């Protein structure tokens, strides 16, 4: 696929630097609960880490005019996993349901 970059990193600050350097047309973060920064204490998925990562991604999206899709895990009950703060920080929350079929 031409002009497609796939990264496997969970360091929030490194991801932000790459986004600022490359200025891609769109960014997908999958998943926000796995992102973490050494600038903040706490494990990935904690309220502080999720809030920090989301705020950095939102800031860079608005500064550079890049749409950023932030994927979050959903619990079995259908709620966003981890802190609900994420639902209040983003512009739109979409829930996708899939069928788990075994063949």
Secondary structure, DSSP 8 states (H G I E B T S, - for coil): -TT-------BHHHHHHHHHHH--SEEEEE-GGG-B-TTS-S-TTSHHHHHHHHHHHHHHHHHHT-EEEEE--B-TTSSBSS-THHHHHSS------------
